[in-house]
Amino acid sequence: MATYAGYFISGAAVGAALGVLFAPKAGSETREQMSSWLKEKTEKGRGGYQAMKEALESGRRNLRARAKKLMGV
């Protein structure tokens, strides 16, 4: 299943790259647009990563507290 996801993501990336290369805009416009898009996605990814990291840490603390309670510690 993960292999198919990898193929899909790779195909999407190649398709996007080809679409950008053959777009009727000037190279400088395309590069600027791609740069803005990449910065936006990078920030969004960082935010998602941070939220996931905090949720996992919260889950760990909760699990430890429950384990201690069950063990009577």
C-alpha positions, 0 to 999 in steps of 0.5 A: 500500500505504501508503495502505491502511495509513493508512486502516486506522490512521485507521479504528482510531482513529475506532473506538476514539474512538467506542467510548470516547465511547459507553462506559458509564463516567463521563467522568472514569473514561474520561479517566483510563483514556485518559490512562493508556493514552496514557502507556503507549503513549508510553513504549513508543513512545519505547523502540522509537524509541530501540532503532531509533535505536541499531540504525541507528547501529550499522548505519552504523558497521558499514557504514563499517568494512566500506567502509573495509576494502574500500577498504583505508583 
